[in-house]
Amino acid sequence: MTMPAATLRAALTTAVAVSILAASAAGHDAEAQSPLEAIESTEKGELKNPHSGDAGAAEEGHKLYMAAGCNGCHGGTGGGGMGPPLSNQVWVYGDDDDTLFRLITLGSDDLQAAGYRRIGTEAVVGPMPHAKDIVKSADDMWKIVTWIKSLHEN
């Protein structure tokens, strides 16, 4: 028994559409990777910021920073408060993007447990809480890092 050409075409079209949707969903899942998944799947020092120097991403990062409540400790403009300022030249654990991403995601206690050490000092020395349950995607975390780094571009 042979299948009519129109039925065969419809079946092939459906199969191709399903394949495209599956590939698209897989790509979307990669974009929705959590900050913790990004850390767990990447060697120390190898995380790279896809938004480095992007003013639009920095602006969005500031909104995410505020929404995540980071301003409660670091101030709305990153000038500090209960937590250390983000706008001065002191980087307690380092100023590279990988370290900042890990610090915000893990918090200072888990960052130290992962082998990182303080290299700078600040008047405020309390532990930083983790944001791994607050910032939902690695992409959003990178935008926050981009905003923090933008405070040092001027």
C-alpha positions in Angstrom: 0.0 0.0 0.0 1.4 3.4 -0.9 0.8 6.7 0.8 -0.7 9.5 -1.3 1.8 12.3 -2.0 -0.1 14.9 -0.1 -0.3 12.7 3.0 3.5 12.0 2.7 4.3 15.7 2.3 2.1 16.6 5.4 3.8 13.9 7.5 7.3 15.1 6.5 6.3 18.8 7.1 5.1 17.8 10.6 8.3 15.9 11.3 10.4 18.8 10.2 8.4 21.3 12.3 8.6 19.1 15.4 12.4 18.8 14.9 12.8 22.6 14.6 10.6 23.2 17.7 12.7 20.6 19.7 16.0 22.3 18.6 14.5 25.7 19.5 13.5 24.5 22.9 16.9 23.0 23.6 18.5 26.3 22.7 16.1 28.2 24.9 17.0 25.8 27.8 20.6 26.7 27.4 19.8 30.4 27.5 17.8 29.8 30.7 20.7 28.1 32.5 20.7 29.0 36.2 23.8 30.8 37.6 24.5 27.8 39.7 24.4 25.5 36.7 26.8 27.8 34.9 29.2 27.6 37.8 28.9 23.9 38.2 29.6 23.3 34.5 32.5 25.7 34.1 36.1 25.5 35.5 37.2 28.2 37.9 38.4 31.3 35.9 36.6 30.2 32.7 33.3 32.0 33.0 33.0 34.7 30.3 30.6 37.6 30.3 28.7 37.7 27.0 27.6 41.3 27.8 30.9 42.9 28.7 30.9 46.6 27.9 27.3 46.5 26.6 25.6 49.7 27.9 22.1 48.3 27.2 22.9 45.1 29.2 24.3 47.3 32.0 21.1 49.3 32.2 19.1 46.1 32.3 21.5 44.8 34.9 20.8 47.8 37.2 17.1 47.0 37.0 17.8 43.4 37.9 20.1 44.4 40.7 17.3 46.6 42.2 14.7 43.8 41.7 16.9 41.3 43.4 17.2 43.5 46.4 21.0 44.1 46.1 20.4 47.8 46.9 19.4 46.8 50.4 23.0 46.3 51.3 25.0 48.0 48.5 22.8 51.0 47.9 20.8 51.9 44.8 23.8 53.3 43.0 26.2 50.8 44.3 27.7 53.3 46.8 27.4 51.0 49.7 25.4 51.0 53.0 25.1 48.0 55.2 27.3 46.2 52.6 30.5 47.5 50.9 30.3 49.9 48.0 30.6 48.5 44.6 31.6 51.8 43.0 35.0 52.2 44.6 38.3 50.6 43.6 38.4 48.0 46.3 37.6 44.5 45.0 37.6 42.1 48.1 37.8 38.9 46.0 39.0 40.3 42.7 37.6 42.3 39.8 37.4 39.6 37.1 34.0 38.7 35.7 34.3 35.1 36.7 34.9 35.9 40.3 32.1 38.5 40.5 29.7 36.0 38.9 30.6 33.3 41.4 30.6 35.7 44.4 27.1 37.0 43.7 25.8 33.5 43.0 27.4 31.6 45.9 27.8 34.3 48.5 31.1 34.9 50.3 31.0 31.9 52.6 30.5 29.4 49.7 33.0 31.3 47.5 35.6 30.9 50.3 34.7 27.2 50.6 35.4 26.9 46.9 39.0 28.1 47.5 38.7 31.9 46.9 40.4 34.2 49.4 40.0 37.9 50.2 42.6 40.0 48.4 41.2 43.4 49.4 39.8 44.9 52.6 36.7 47.0 53.2 35.4 48.7 56.3 32.3 46.5 55.9 33.3 42.8 56.3 30.1 40.9 56.9 29.3 37.9 54.8 27.5 38.4 51.5 24.5 36.2 51.1 24.1 34.1 47.9 21.7 35.1 45.1 21.5 31.7 43.5 17.8 31.4 44.4 17.0 35.1 43.6 18.6 35.6 40.2 17.1 33.0 38.0 19.2 32.9 34.9 22.9 33.1 34.2 22.1 35.7 31.5 20.5 37.9 34.1 23.5 37.4 36.5 25.8 38.5 33.7 23.8 41.7 33.2 24.2 42.5 36.9 27.9 41.9 36.7 28.0 44.1 33.6 26.3 46.9 35.5 28.7 46.6 38.5 31.6 46.7 36.1 30.1 49.8 34.3 30.5 51.7 37.6 34.2 51.6 37.0 34.3 52.7 33.4 34.3 56.5 34.1 
